[in-house]
Amino acid sequence: MWEFKNTTNNNWYECRDQAVKWIDGRLVRIEFATDITARKLMEDEIRHLALTDPLTGVANRNQFHQKFNDAIKIANRQESITGLLMLDLDGFKSINDNYGHPTGDALLNWVAVSLQEISRETDNIARLGGDEFAVIVVNP
């Protein structure tokens, strides 16, 4: 069994084949293909949800760890360096307490957008939780 993406219609198929003895004695291979596009789209969505912060849309802690480990491996292989910037919003709890969670959420979104605007495409931004953000800077 194997999976195949049709590049003409972009649908995914699960393919299987089986050898069958035909009525005239020949051995014939029959192939079966089942459209699994809906399943693949759901898998992509689940993967996205598992690796993305739902509030800000940047990477979450899980994706951060994967990207940081990858960045370290690449830096070691290329004998280059990788930078890590950590950002913690001091006094964030008082914003939630005094102005409400919608205001705190808006601030977190603003921070995420601001970090994206000042970062390079090769940098990785993550919200580690609460009011903590990190930026992985590859080849600074």
Residue pairs with C-beta under 8 A, 6 or more apart in sequence:
1 14
1 15
1 16
2 14
2 15
3 12
3 13
3 14
3 15
3 36
3 40
4 12
4 13
4 15
4 33
5 11
5 12
5 13
6 12
6 13
10 37
11 35
11 37
12 35
12 36
12 37
12 39
12 40
13 33
13 34
13 35
13 36
14 33
14 34
14 36
15 31
15 32
15 33
15 34
16 31
16 32
17 29
17 30
17 31
17 32
18 29
18 30
18 32
19 27
19 28
19 29
19 30
20 27
20 28
20 29
20 30
21 27
21 28
22 28
50 62
51 59
51 60
51 62
51 63
51 66
52 58
52 59
52 60
52 63
53 59
53 60
53 112
53 126
53 127
55 105
55 108
55 109
55 127
56 108
56 109
56 111
56 112
56 127
57 112
58 112
58 115
58 116
58 125
58 126
58 127
58 133
59 67
59 124
59 125
59 126
59 127
60 126
60 127
60 128
61 126
61 127
61 128
61 129
63 124
63 126
64 124
64 126
64 128
64 134
64 136
67 124
67 126
67 136
68 82
68 84
68 124
68 134
68 136
71 82
71 124
71 136
71 138
72 82
74 80
74 82
74 138
75 81
75 82
75 138
80 139
81 139
81 140
82 136
82 137
82 138
82 139
82 140
83 136
83 137
83 138
83 140
84 134
84 135
84 136
84 137
85 134
85 135
85 137
86 132
86 133
86 134
87 111
87 115
87 132
87 133
87 134
87 135
88 131
88 132
88 133
89 107
89 111
89 131
89 132
92 104
92 107
92 130
92 131
93 131
95 103
95 104
95 107
96 103
96 104
108 127
108 131
111 133
112 125
112 127
112 133
115 125
115 133
115 135
116 125
119 125
119 135
119 137
120 137
122 138
122 139
123 135
123 136
123 137
123 138
124 135
124 136
124 138
125 133
125 134
125 135
126 133
126 134
126 135
126 136
127 133
128 134
